[in-house]
Amino acid sequence: MSKVAKVIEVLAQSDKSWEDAAQNAINEASKSIRNIKSIYIKDKSAKVVDNKIVQYRITAKISFRIDEEKKK
């Protein structure tokens, strides 16, 4: 029996930091996904207004373990 993981790509943002954007991604994904094991930050960007960063954005890959179907 092998363990299998699935990877999804998500976009997330924060007004505070890239780290907070990553946590937001995990928080939202965990509402519908169980067994999250890792997050890989693929890309970072920021929205700038009047020469100030106003929003931190990430593109991330989240991996999670797929449960084996229980045999009856």
PQR file with spaces between the fields and no chain letter, atoms N, CA, C, O and H, PARSE charges and radii, in Angstrom:
ATOM       1  N    MET     1       0.836   -1.178    0.000 -0.4000 1.5000
ATOM       2  CA   MET     1       0.000    0.000    0.000 -0.0000 2.0000
ATOM       3  C    MET     1       0.882    1.243    0.000  0.5500 1.7000
ATOM       4  O    MET     1       1.677    1.458    0.915 -0.5500 1.4000
ATOM       5  N    SER     2       0.732    2.039   -1.020 -0.4000 1.5000
ATOM       6  CA   SER     2       1.553    3.237   -1.106 -0.0000 2.0000
ATOM       7  C    SER     2       0.764    4.461   -0.663  0.5500 1.7000
ATOM       8  O    SER     2      -0.463    4.501   -0.747 -0.5500 1.4000
ATOM       9  H    SER     2       0.086    1.864   -1.763  0.4000 1.0000
ATOM      10  N    LYS     3       1.481    5.426   -0.203 -0.4000 1.5000
ATOM      11  CA   LYS     3       0.859    6.692    0.173 -0.0000 2.0000
ATOM      12  C    LYS     3       0.904    7.599   -1.047  0.5500 1.7000
ATOM      13  O    LYS     3       1.929    7.694   -1.722 -0.5500 1.4000
ATOM      14  H    LYS     3       2.478    5.393   -0.134  0.4000 1.0000
ATOM      15  N    VAL     4      -0.198    8.256   -1.322 -0.4000 1.5000
ATOM      16  CA   VAL     4      -0.290    9.119   -2.486 -0.0000 2.0000
ATOM      17  C    VAL     4      -0.621   10.526   -2.021  0.5500 1.7000
ATOM      18  O    VAL     4      -1.429   10.717   -1.112 -0.5500 1.4000
ATOM      19  H    VAL     4      -1.031    8.179   -0.773  0.4000 1.0000
ATOM      20  N    ALA     5       0.012   11.515   -2.655 -0.4000 1.5000
ATOM      21  CA   ALA     5      -0.267   12.913   -2.345 -0.0000 2.0000
ATOM      22  C    ALA     5      -0.787   13.595   -3.598  0.5500 1.7000
ATOM      23  O    ALA     5      -0.459   13.211   -4.720 -0.5500 1.4000
ATOM      24  H    ALA     5       0.668   11.360   -3.393  0.4000 1.0000
ATOM      25  N    LYS     6      -1.590   14.595   -3.386 -0.4000 1.5000
ATOM      26  CA   LYS     6      -2.093   15.404   -4.483 -0.0000 2.0000
ATOM      27  C    LYS     6      -1.583   16.821   -4.272  0.5500 1.7000
ATOM      28  O    LYS     6      -1.389   17.253   -3.136 -0.5500 1.4000
ATOM      29  H    LYS     6      -1.857   14.907   -2.474  0.4000 1.0000
ATOM      30  N    VAL     7      -1.364   17.549   -5.373 -0.4000 1.5000
ATOM      31  CA   VAL     7      -0.875   18.924   -5.305 -0.0000 2.0000
ATOM      32  C    VAL     7      -1.857   19.816   -6.054  0.5500 1.7000
ATOM      33  O    VAL     7      -2.268   19.515   -7.175 -0.5500 1.4000
ATOM      34  H    VAL     7      -1.522   17.198   -6.296  0.4000 1.0000
ATOM      35  N    ILE     8      -2.224   20.926   -5.404 -0.4000 1.5000
ATOM      36  CA   ILE     8      -3.070   21.927   -6.052 -0.0000 2.0000
ATOM      37  C    ILE     8      -2.323   23.256   -6.060  0.5500 1.7000
ATOM      38  O    ILE     8      -1.466   23.506   -5.212 -0.5500 1.4000
ATOM      39  H    ILE     8      -1.890   21.170   -4.493  0.4000 1.0000
ATOM      40  N    GLU     9      -2.654   24.090   -7.014 -0.4000 1.5000
ATOM      41  CA   GLU     9      -2.045   25.417   -7.073 -0.0000 2.0000
ATOM      42  C    GLU     9      -3.093   26.437   -6.656  0.5500 1.7000
ATOM      43  O    GLU     9      -4.234   26.393   -7.116 -0.5500 1.4000
ATOM      44  H    GLU     9      -3.350   23.887   -7.703  0.4000 1.0000
ATOM      45  N    VAL    10      -2.695   27.358   -5.779 -0.4000 1.5000
ATOM      46  CA   VAL    10      -3.619   28.367   -5.260 -0.0000 2.0000
ATOM      47  C    VAL    10      -2.987   29.751   -5.331  0.5500 1.7000
ATOM      48  O    VAL    10      -1.766   29.893   -5.400 -0.5500 1.4000
ATOM      49  H    VAL    10      -1.768   27.393   -5.405  0.4000 1.0000
ATOM      50  N    LEU    11      -3.830   30.752   -5.314 -0.4000 1.5000
ATOM      51  CA   LEU    11      -3.410   32.151   -5.212 -0.0000 2.0000
ATOM      52  C    LEU    11      -3.938   32.678   -3.893  0.5500 1.7000
ATOM      53  O    LEU    11      -5.063   32.365   -3.502 -0.5500 1.4000
ATOM      54  H    LEU    11      -4.822   30.637   -5.258  0.4000 1.0000
ATOM      55  N    ALA    12      -3.134   33.478   -3.205 -0.4000 1.5000
ATOM      56  CA   ALA    12      -3.570   34.051   -1.926 -0.0000 2.0000
ATOM      57  C    ALA    12      -2.958   35.437   -1.770  0.5500 1.7000
ATOM      58  O    ALA    12      -1.992   35.790   -2.447 -0.5500 1.4000
ATOM      59  H    ALA    12      -2.221   33.732   -3.522  0.4000 1.0000
ATOM      60  N    GLN    13      -3.540   36.209   -0.869 -0.4000 1.5000
ATOM      61  CA   GLN    13      -3.039   37.564   -0.645 -0.0000 2.0000
ATOM      62  C    GLN    13      -3.191   37.975    0.810  0.5500 1.7000
ATOM      63  O    GLN    13      -3.933   37.367    1.582 -0.5500 1.4000
ATOM      64  H    GLN    13      -4.324   35.922   -0.319  0.4000 1.0000
ATOM      65  N    SER    14      -2.460   39.035    1.157 -0.4000 1.5000
ATOM      66  CA   SER    14      -2.515   39.576    2.511 -0.0000 2.0000
ATOM      67  C    SER    14      -2.122   41.042    2.475  0.5500 1.7000
ATOM      68  O    SER    14      -1.363   41.471    1.606 -0.5500 1.4000
ATOM      69  H    SER    14      -1.857   39.529    0.530  0.4000 1.0000
ATOM      70  N    ASP    15      -2.636   41.796    3.410 -0.4000 1.5000
ATOM      71  CA   ASP    15      -2.227   43.189    3.566 -0.0000 2.0000
ATOM      72  C    ASP    15      -0.973   43.313    4.428  0.5500 1.7000
ATOM      73  O    ASP    15      -0.394   44.396    4.517 -0.5500 1.4000
ATOM      74  H    ASP    15      -3.253   41.447    4.117  0.4000 1.0000
ATOM      75  N    LYS    16      -0.537   42.200    5.076 -0.4000 1.5000
ATOM      76  CA   LYS    16       0.570   42.235    6.039 -0.0000 2.0000
ATOM      77  C    LYS    16       1.907   41.787    5.468  0.5500 1.7000
ATOM      78  O    LYS    16       2.895   42.517    5.545 -0.5500 1.4000
ATOM      79  H    LYS    16      -1.008   41.321    5.004  0.4000 1.0000
ATOM      80  N    SER    17       1.940   40.559    4.881 -0.4000 1.5000
ATOM      81  CA   SER    17       3.219   39.985    4.447 -0.0000 2.0000
ATOM      82  C    SER    17       2.986   38.783    3.541  0.5500 1.7000
ATOM      83  O    SER    17       1.866   38.285    3.418 -0.5500 1.4000
ATOM      84  H    SER    17       1.137   39.966    4.818  0.4000 1.0000
ATOM      85  N    TRP    18       4.086   38.318    2.897 -0.4000 1.5000
ATOM      86  CA   TRP    18       3.991   37.107    2.093 -0.0000 2.0000
ATOM      87  C    TRP    18       3.747   35.896    2.986  0.5500 1.7000
ATOM      88  O    TRP    18       3.032   34.970    2.602 -0.5500 1.4000
ATOM      89  H    TRP    18       4.995   38.722    2.996  0.4000 1.0000
ATOM      90  N    GLU    19       4.339   35.905    4.174 -0.4000 1.5000
ATOM      91  CA   GLU    19       4.112   34.802    5.115 -0.0000 2.0000
ATOM      92  C    GLU    19       2.642   34.721    5.520  0.5500 1.7000
ATOM      93  O    GLU    19       2.077   33.633    5.628 -0.5500 1.4000
ATOM      94  H    GLU    19       4.919   36.657    4.485  0.4000 1.0000
ATOM      95  N    ASP    20       2.038   35.869    5.739 -0.4000 1.5000
ATOM      96  CA   ASP    20       0.620   35.893    6.091 -0.0000 2.0000
ATOM      97  C    ASP    20      -0.235   35.437    4.905  0.5500 1.7000
ATOM      98  O    ASP    20      -1.255   34.774    5.095 -0.5500 1.4000
ATOM      99  H    ASP    20       2.497   36.753    5.651  0.4000 1.0000
ATOM     100  N    ALA    21       0.170   35.783    3.704 -0.4000 1.5000
ATOM     101  CA   ALA    21      -0.542   35.306    2.516 -0.0000 2.0000
ATOM     102  C    ALA    21      -0.469   33.785    2.431  0.5500 1.7000
ATOM     103  O    ALA    21      -1.452   33.136    2.075 -0.5500 1.4000
ATOM     104  H    ALA    21       0.998   36.322    3.549  0.4000 1.0000
ATOM     105  N    ALA    22       0.701   33.208    2.756 -0.4000 1.5000
ATOM     106  CA   ALA    22       0.850   31.757    2.755 -0.0000 2.0000
ATOM     107  C    ALA    22      -0.060   31.121    3.800  0.5500 1.7000
ATOM     108  O    ALA    22      -0.695   30.101    3.533 -0.5500 1.4000
ATOM     109  H    ALA    22       1.500   33.735    3.045  0.4000 1.0000
ATOM     110  N    GLN    23      -0.127   31.712    4.976 -0.4000 1.5000
ATOM     111  CA   GLN    23      -1.008   31.178    6.018 -0.0000 2.0000
ATOM     112  C    GLN    23      -2.476   31.290    5.599  0.5500 1.7000
ATOM     113  O    GLN    23      -3.278   30.401    5.885 -0.5500 1.4000
ATOM     114  H    GLN    23       0.388   32.540    5.194  0.4000 1.0000
ATOM     115  N    ASN    24      -2.820   32.380    4.924 -0.4000 1.5000
ATOM     116  CA   ASN    24      -4.185   32.532    4.415 -0.0000 2.0000
ATOM     117  C    ASN    24      -4.509   31.422    3.417  0.5500 1.7000
ATOM     118  O    ASN    24      -5.619   30.890    3.413 -0.5500 1.4000
ATOM     119  H    ASN    24      -2.169   33.103    4.691  0.4000 1.0000
ATOM     120  N    ALA    25      -3.545   31.077    2.577 -0.4000 1.5000
ATOM     121  CA   ALA    25      -3.750   29.989    1.613 -0.0000 2.0000
ATOM     122  C    ALA    25      -4.036   28.681    2.340  0.5500 1.7000
ATOM     123  O    ALA    25      -4.955   27.952    1.966 -0.5500 1.4000
ATOM     124  H    ALA    25      -2.643   31.509    2.580  0.4000 1.0000
ATOM     125  N    ILE    26      -3.257   28.380    3.374 -0.4000 1.5000
ATOM     126  CA   ILE    26      -3.455   27.154    4.149 -0.0000 2.0000
ATOM     127  C    ILE    26      -4.808   27.190    4.860  0.5500 1.7000
ATOM     128  O    ILE    26      -5.540   26.201    4.855 -0.5500 1.4000
ATOM     129  H    ILE    26      -2.511   28.973    3.677  0.4000 1.0000
ATOM     130  N    ASN    27      -5.137   28.319    5.466 -0.4000 1.5000
ATOM     131  CA   ASN    27      -6.409   28.440    6.192 -0.0000 2.0000
ATOM     132  C    ASN    27      -7.602   28.195    5.275  0.5500 1.7000
ATOM     133  O    ASN    27      -8.532   27.477    5.643 -0.5500 1.4000
ATOM     134  H    ASN    27      -4.542   29.123    5.471  0.4000 1.0000
ATOM     135  N    GLU    28      -7.579   28.781    4.096 -0.4000 1.5000
ATOM     136  CA   GLU    28      -8.701   28.610    3.173 -0.0000 2.0000
ATOM     137  C    GLU    28      -8.745   27.200    2.598  0.5500 1.7000
ATOM     138  O    GLU    28      -9.817   26.604    2.498 -0.5500 1.4000
ATOM     139  H    GLU    28      -6.823   29.363    3.797  0.4000 1.0000
ATOM     140  N    ALA    29      -7.586   26.663    2.220 -0.4000 1.5000
ATOM     141  CA   ALA    29      -7.550   25.305    1.656 -0.0000 2.0000
ATOM     142  C    ALA    29      -8.021   24.280    2.680  0.5500 1.7000
ATOM     143  O    ALA    29      -8.681   23.302    2.328 -0.5500 1.4000
ATOM     144  H    ALA    29      -6.715   27.147    2.301  0.4000 1.0000
ATOM     145  N    SER    30      -7.683   24.502    3.944 -0.4000 1.5000
ATOM     146  CA   SER    30      -8.038   23.524    4.975 -0.0000 2.0000
ATOM     147  C    SER    30      -9.548   23.465    5.237  0.5500 1.7000
ATOM     148  O    SER    30     -10.017   22.556    5.922 -0.5500 1.4000
ATOM     149  H    SER    30      -7.147   25.296    4.230  0.4000 1.0000
ATOM     150  N    LYS    31     -10.301   24.409    4.708 -0.4000 1.5000
ATOM     151  CA   LYS    31     -11.757   24.367    4.849 -0.0000 2.0000
ATOM     152  C    LYS    31     -12.370   23.234    4.031  0.5500 1.7000
ATOM     153  O    LYS    31     -13.447   22.736    4.357 -0.5500 1.4000
ATOM     154  H    LYS    31      -9.920   25.147    4.151  0.4000 1.0000
ATOM     155  N    SER    32     -11.677   22.831    2.966 -0.4000 1.5000
ATOM     156  CA   SER    32     -12.222   21.763    2.125 -0.0000 2.0000
ATOM     157  C    SER    32     -11.246   20.616    1.879  0.5500 1.7000
ATOM     158  O    SER    32     -11.603   19.631    1.233 -0.5500 1.4000
ATOM     159  H    SER    32     -10.801   23.236    2.701  0.4000 1.0000
ATOM     160  N    ILE    33     -10.021   20.731    2.385 -0.4000 1.5000
ATOM     161  CA   ILE    33      -9.003   19.696    2.177 -0.0000 2.0000
ATOM     162  C    ILE    33      -8.458   19.264    3.526  0.5500 1.7000
ATOM     163  O    ILE    33      -8.201   20.092    4.401 -0.5500 1.4000
ATOM     164  H    ILE    33      -9.731   21.532    2.910  0.4000 1.0000
ATOM     165  N    ARG    34      -8.284   17.945    3.687 -0.4000 1.5000
ATOM     166  CA   ARG    34      -7.681   17.414    4.910 -0.0000 2.0000
ATOM     167  C    ARG    34      -6.267   16.952    4.611  0.5500 1.7000
ATOM     168  O    ARG    34      -5.875   16.813    3.452 -0.5500 1.4000
ATOM     169  H    ARG    34      -8.493   17.272    2.976  0.4000 1.0000
ATOM     170  N    ASN    35      -5.519   16.718    5.654 -0.4000 1.5000
ATOM     171  CA   ASN    35      -4.174   16.120    5.564 -0.0000 2.0000
ATOM     172  C    ASN    35      -3.184   16.969    4.778  0.5500 1.7000
ATOM     173  O    ASN    35      -2.361   16.421    4.045 -0.5500 1.4000
ATOM     174  H    ASN    35      -5.837   16.830    6.595  0.4000 1.0000
ATOM     175  N    ILE    36      -3.241   18.299    4.912 -0.4000 1.5000
ATOM     176  CA   ILE    36      -2.267   19.168    4.238 -0.0000 2.0000
ATOM     177  C    ILE    36      -0.896   18.894    4.843  0.5500 1.7000
ATOM     178  O    ILE    36      -0.734   18.864    6.062 -0.5500 1.4000
ATOM     179  H    ILE    36      -3.909   18.744    5.508  0.4000 1.0000
ATOM     180  N    LYS    37       0.086   18.695    3.968 -0.4000 1.5000
ATOM     181  CA   LYS    37       1.430   18.332    4.415 -0.0000 2.0000
ATOM     182  C    LYS    37       2.474   19.403    4.126  0.5500 1.7000
ATOM     183  O    LYS    37       3.449   19.517    4.868 -0.5500 1.4000
ATOM     184  H    LYS    37      -0.046   18.720    2.977  0.4000 1.0000
ATOM     185  N    SER    38       2.294   20.201    3.053 -0.4000 1.5000
ATOM     186  CA   SER    38       3.314   21.205    2.753 -0.0000 2.0000
ATOM     187  C    SER    38       2.757   22.278    1.832  0.5500 1.7000
ATOM     188  O    SER    38       1.732   22.107    1.172 -0.5500 1.4000
ATOM     189  H    SER    38       1.501   20.108    2.450  0.4000 1.0000
ATOM     190  N    ILE    39       3.488   23.404    1.817 -0.4000 1.5000
ATOM     191  CA   ILE    39       3.184   24.489    0.889 -0.0000 2.0000
ATOM     192  C    ILE    39       4.498   24.917    0.254  0.5500 1.7000
ATOM     193  O    ILE    39       5.504   25.092    0.942 -0.5500 1.4000
ATOM     194  H    ILE    39       4.320   23.543    2.353  0.4000 1.0000
ATOM     195  N    TYR    40       4.482   25.081   -1.043 -0.4000 1.5000
ATOM     196  CA   TYR    40       5.646   25.528   -1.810 -0.0000 2.0000
ATOM     197  C    TYR    40       5.271   26.861   -2.449  0.5500 1.7000
ATOM     198  O    TYR    40       4.317   26.937   -3.224 -0.5500 1.4000
ATOM     199  H    TYR    40       3.665   24.939   -1.602  0.4000 1.0000
ATOM     200  N    ILE    41       6.018   27.904   -2.125 -0.4000 1.5000
ATOM     201  CA   ILE    41       5.745   29.222   -2.691 -0.0000 2.0000
ATOM     202  C    ILE    41       6.408   29.290   -4.064  0.5500 1.7000
ATOM     203  O    ILE    41       7.632   29.328   -4.181 -0.5500 1.4000
ATOM     204  H    ILE    41       6.793   27.843   -1.495  0.4000 1.0000
ATOM     205  N    LYS    42       5.581   29.302   -5.084 -0.4000 1.5000
ATOM     206  CA   LYS    42       6.067   29.288   -6.460 -0.0000 2.0000
ATOM     207  C    LYS    42       6.443   30.691   -6.943  0.5500 1.7000
ATOM     208  O    LYS    42       7.414   30.865   -7.680 -0.5500 1.4000
ATOM     209  H    LYS    42       4.586   29.271   -4.989  0.4000 1.0000
ATOM     210  N    ASP    43       5.660   31.690   -6.517 -0.4000 1.5000
ATOM     211  CA   ASP    43       5.882   33.052   -7.002 -0.0000 2.0000
ATOM     212  C    ASP    43       5.351   34.040   -5.978  0.5500 1.7000
ATOM     213  O    ASP    43       4.392   33.756   -5.261 -0.5500 1.4000
ATOM     214  H    ASP    43       4.871   31.549   -5.919  0.4000 1.0000
ATOM     215  N    LYS    44       5.989   35.207   -5.918 -0.4000 1.5000
ATOM     216  CA   LYS    44       5.534   36.293   -5.052 -0.0000 2.0000
ATOM     217  C    LYS    44       5.383   37.552   -5.893  0.5500 1.7000
ATOM     218  O    LYS    44       6.147   37.785   -6.830 -0.5500 1.4000
ATOM     219  H    LYS    44       6.768   35.437   -6.500  0.4000 1.0000
ATOM     220  N    SER    45       4.399   38.352   -5.549 -0.4000 1.5000
ATOM     221  CA   SER    45       4.241   39.658   -6.180 -0.0000 2.0000
ATOM     222  C    SER    45       3.573   40.587   -5.172  0.5500 1.7000
ATOM     223  O    SER    45       3.124   40.150   -4.112 -0.5500 1.4000
ATOM     224  H    SER    45       3.778   38.163   -4.788  0.4000 1.0000
ATOM     225  N    ALA    46       3.515   41.848   -5.508 -0.4000 1.5000
ATOM     226  CA   ALA    46       2.896   42.810   -4.599 -0.0000 2.0000
ATOM     227  C    ALA    46       2.197   43.895   -5.401  0.5500 1.7000
ATOM     228  O    ALA    46       2.628   44.262   -6.494 -0.5500 1.4000
ATOM     229  H    ALA    46       3.880   42.202   -6.368  0.4000 1.0000
ATOM     230  N    LYS    47       1.117   44.394   -4.837 -0.4000 1.5000
ATOM     231  CA   LYS    47       0.410   45.534   -5.419 -0.0000 2.0000
ATOM     232  C    LYS    47       0.958   46.791   -4.752  0.5500 1.7000
ATOM     233  O    LYS    47       1.096   46.846   -3.530 -0.5500 1.4000
ATOM     234  H    LYS    47       0.767   44.095   -3.949  0.4000 1.0000
ATOM     235  N    VAL    48       1.265   47.788   -5.555 -0.4000 1.5000
ATOM     236  CA   VAL    48       1.855   49.032   -5.049 -0.0000 2.0000
ATOM     237  C    VAL    48       0.933   50.197   -5.372  0.5500 1.7000
ATOM     238  O    VAL    48       0.448   50.341   -6.494 -0.5500 1.4000
ATOM     239  H    VAL    48       1.153   47.743   -6.548  0.4000 1.0000
ATOM     240  N    VAL    49       0.703   51.026   -4.356 -0.4000 1.5000
ATOM     241  CA   VAL    49      -0.082   52.250   -4.520 -0.0000 2.0000
ATOM     242  C    VAL    49       0.692   53.378   -3.858  0.5500 1.7000
ATOM     243  O    VAL    49       1.105   53.255   -2.705 -0.5500 1.4000
ATOM     244  H    VAL    49       1.097   50.909   -3.444  0.4000 1.0000
ATOM     245  N    ASP    50       0.889   54.465   -4.571 -0.4000 1.5000
ATOM     246  CA   ASP    50       1.628   55.626   -4.050 -0.0000 2.0000
ATOM     247  C    ASP    50       2.977   55.218   -3.474  0.5500 1.7000
ATOM     248  O    ASP    50       3.362   55.665   -2.393 -0.5500 1.4000
ATOM     249  H    ASP    50       0.553   54.565   -5.508  0.4000 1.0000
ATOM     250  N    ASN    51       3.689   54.368   -4.202 -0.4000 1.5000
ATOM     251  CA   ASN    51       5.037   53.913   -3.829 -0.0000 2.0000
ATOM     252  C    ASN    51       5.084   53.093   -2.552  0.5500 1.7000
ATOM     253  O    ASN    51       6.141   52.981   -1.932 -0.5500 1.4000
ATOM     254  H    ASN    51       3.376   54.005   -5.080  0.4000 1.0000
ATOM     255  N    LYS    52       3.956   52.516   -2.148 -0.4000 1.5000
ATOM     256  CA   LYS    52       3.918   51.657   -0.964 -0.0000 2.0000
ATOM     257  C    LYS    52       3.250   50.339   -1.314  0.5500 1.7000
ATOM     258  O    LYS    52       2.277   50.300   -2.067 -0.5500 1.4000
ATOM     259  H    LYS    52       3.097   52.607   -2.652  0.4000 1.0000
ATOM     260  N    ILE    53       3.786   49.258   -0.756 -0.4000 1.5000
ATOM     261  CA   ILE    53       3.156   47.955   -0.945 -0.0000 2.0000
ATOM     262  C    ILE    53       1.872   47.937   -0.132  0.5500 1.7000
ATOM     263  O    ILE    53       1.878   48.191    1.072 -0.5500 1.4000
ATOM     264  H    ILE    53       4.577   49.289   -0.144  0.4000 1.0000
ATOM     265  N    VAL    54       0.783   47.637   -0.804 -0.4000 1.5000
ATOM     266  CA   VAL    54      -0.512   47.596   -0.119 -0.0000 2.0000
ATOM     267  C    VAL    54      -1.093   46.187   -0.077  0.5500 1.7000
ATOM     268  O    VAL    54      -2.048   45.925    0.654 -0.5500 1.4000
ATOM     269  H    VAL    54       0.778   47.432   -1.782  0.4000 1.0000
ATOM     270  N    GLN    55      -0.509   45.275   -0.870 -0.4000 1.5000
ATOM     271  CA   GLN    55      -1.008   43.904   -0.865 -0.0000 2.0000
ATOM     272  C    GLN    55       0.102   42.955   -1.313  0.5500 1.7000
ATOM     273  O    GLN    55       0.740   43.160   -2.346 -0.5500 1.4000
ATOM     274  H    GLN    55       0.266   45.488   -1.464  0.4000 1.0000
ATOM     275  N    TYR    56       0.314   41.918   -0.515 -0.4000 1.5000
ATOM     276  CA   TYR    56       1.294   40.877   -0.815 -0.0000 2.0000
ATOM     277  C    TYR    56       0.546   39.698   -1.415  0.5500 1.7000
ATOM     278  O    TYR    56      -0.472   39.264   -0.876 -0.5500 1.4000
ATOM     279  H    TYR    56      -0.204   41.751    0.323  0.4000 1.0000
ATOM     280  N    ARG    57       1.052   39.178   -2.537 -0.4000 1.5000
ATOM     281  CA   ARG    57       0.362   38.093   -3.236 -0.0000 2.0000
ATOM     282  C    ARG    57       1.321   36.929   -3.475  0.5500 1.7000
ATOM     283  O    ARG    57       2.507   37.128   -3.742 -0.5500 1.4000
ATOM     284  H    ARG    57       1.879   39.532   -2.975  0.4000 1.0000
ATOM     285  N    ILE    58       0.794   35.726   -3.375 -0.4000 1.5000
ATOM     286  CA   ILE    58       1.605   34.545   -3.657 -0.0000 2.0000
ATOM     287  C    ILE    58       0.849   33.597   -4.589  0.5500 1.7000
ATOM     288  O    ILE    58      -0.381   33.566   -4.629 -0.5500 1.4000
ATOM     289  H    ILE    58      -0.168   35.565   -3.158  0.4000 1.0000
ATOM     290  N    THR    59       1.630   32.840   -5.323 -0.4000 1.5000
ATOM     291  CA   THR    59       1.136   31.665   -6.031 -0.0000 2.0000
ATOM     292  C    THR    59       1.822   30.497   -5.346  0.5500 1.7000
ATOM     293  O    THR    59       3.048   30.476   -5.238 -0.5500 1.4000
ATOM     294  H    THR    59       2.629   32.865   -5.291  0.4000 1.0000
ATOM     295  N    ALA    60       1.055   29.536   -4.888 -0.4000 1.5000
ATOM     296  CA   ALA    60       1.633   28.448   -4.089 -0.0000 2.0000
ATOM     297  C    ALA    60       1.069   27.098   -4.506  0.5500 1.7000
ATOM     298  O    ALA    60      -0.029   26.996   -5.053 -0.5500 1.4000
ATOM     299  H    ALA    60       0.059   29.554   -4.976  0.4000 1.0000
ATOM     300  N    LYS    61       1.859   26.067   -4.229 -0.4000 1.5000
ATOM     301  CA   LYS    61       1.404   24.691   -4.417 -0.0000 2.0000
ATOM     302  C    LYS    61       1.236   24.078   -3.030  0.5500 1.7000
ATOM     303  O    LYS    61       2.149   24.109   -2.206 -0.5500 1.4000
ATOM     304  H    LYS    61       2.751   26.150   -3.784  0.4000 1.0000
ATOM     305  N    ILE    62       0.068   23.528   -2.793 -0.4000 1.5000
ATOM     306  CA   ILE    62      -0.231   22.886   -1.513 -0.0000 2.0000
ATOM     307  C    ILE    62      -0.353   21.387   -1.767  0.5500 1.7000
ATOM     308  O    ILE    62      -1.081   20.953   -2.659 -0.5500 1.4000
ATOM     309  H    ILE    62      -0.675   23.503   -3.462  0.4000 1.0000
ATOM     310  N    SER    63       0.370   20.604   -0.970 -0.4000 1.5000
ATOM     311  CA   SER    63       0.272   19.149   -1.114 -0.0000 2.0000
ATOM     312  C    SER    63      -0.472   18.569    0.082  0.5500 1.7000
ATOM     313  O    SER    63      -0.360   19.049    1.210 -0.5500 1.4000
ATOM     314  H    SER    63       0.962   20.956   -0.245  0.4000 1.0000
ATOM     315  N    PHE    64      -1.236   17.521   -0.209 -0.4000 1.5000
ATOM     316  CA   PHE    64      -1.982   16.859    0.853 -0.0000 2.0000
ATOM     317  C    PHE    64      -2.093   15.375    0.541  0.5500 1.7000
ATOM     318  O    PHE    64      -2.111   14.960   -0.618 -0.5500 1.4000
ATOM     319  H    PHE    64      -1.327   17.131   -1.125  0.4000 1.0000
ATOM     320  N    ARG    65      -2.165   14.594    1.602 -0.4000 1.5000
ATOM     321  CA   ARG    65      -2.248   13.142    1.466 -0.0000 2.0000
ATOM     322  C    ARG    65      -3.659   12.729    1.094  0.5500 1.7000
ATOM     323  O    ARG    65      -4.635   13.269    1.617 -0.5500 1.4000
ATOM     324  H    ARG    65      -2.151   14.931    2.543  0.4000 1.0000
ATOM     325  N    ILE    66      -3.758   11.788    0.204 -0.4000 1.5000
ATOM     326  CA   ILE    66      -5.055   11.238   -0.181 -0.0000 2.0000
ATOM     327  C    ILE    66      -5.335   10.038    0.708  0.5500 1.7000
ATOM     328  O    ILE    66      -4.513    9.127    0.810 -0.5500 1.4000
ATOM     329  H    ILE    66      -2.966   11.350   -0.221  0.4000 1.0000
ATOM     330  N    ASP    67      -6.488   10.038    1.346 -0.4000 1.5000
ATOM     331  CA   ASP    67      -6.875    8.913    2.200 -0.0000 2.0000
ATOM     332  C    ASP    67      -7.167    7.690    1.352  0.5500 1.7000
ATOM     333  O    ASP    67      -7.772    7.774    0.283 -0.5500 1.4000
ATOM     334  H    ASP    67      -7.156   10.778    1.263  0.4000 1.0000
ATOM     335  N    GLU    68      -6.722    6.562    1.855 -0.4000 1.5000
ATOM     336  CA   GLU    68      -7.074    5.301    1.203 -0.0000 2.0000
ATOM     337  C    GLU    68      -8.514    4.967    1.558  0.5500 1.7000
ATOM     338  O    GLU    68      -8.958    5.216    2.679 -0.5500 1.4000
ATOM     339  H    GLU    68      -6.231    6.494    2.723  0.4000 1.0000
ATOM     340  N    GLU    69      -9.225    4.418    0.622 -0.4000 1.5000
ATOM     341  CA   GLU    69     -10.585    4.000    0.879 -0.0000 2.0000
ATOM     342  C    GLU    69     -10.545    2.813    1.823  0.5500 1.7000
ATOM     343  O    GLU    69      -9.807    1.853    1.599 -0.5500 1.4000
ATOM     344  H    GLU    69      -8.865    4.216   -0.288  0.4000 1.0000
ATOM     345  N    LYS    70     -11.334    2.882    2.865 -0.4000 1.5000
ATOM     346  CA   LYS    70     -11.350    1.798    3.847 -0.0000 2.0000
ATOM     347  C    LYS    70     -12.134    0.621    3.295  0.5500 1.7000
ATOM     348  O    LYS    70     -13.249    0.766    2.796 -0.5500 1.4000
ATOM     349  H    LYS    70     -11.933    3.662    3.047  0.4000 1.0000
ATOM     350  N    LYS    71     -11.526   -0.531    3.399 -0.4000 1.5000
ATOM     351  CA   LYS    71     -12.179   -1.755    2.910 -0.0000 2.0000
ATOM     352  C    LYS    71     -13.133   -2.283    3.958  0.5500 1.7000
ATOM     353  O    LYS    71     -12.832   -2.271    5.152 -0.5500 1.4000
ATOM     354  H    LYS    71     -10.620   -0.649    3.804  0.4000 1.0000
ATOM     355  N    LYS    72     -14.276   -2.743    3.510 -0.4000 1.5000
ATOM     356  CA   LYS    72     -15.288   -3.245    4.444 -0.0000 2.0000
ATOM     357  C    LYS    72     -15.118   -4.719    4.665  0.5500 1.7000
ATOM     358  O    LYS    72     -15.879   -5.321    5.422 -0.5500 1.4000
ATOM     359  H    LYS    72     -14.520   -2.753    2.540  0.4000 1.0000
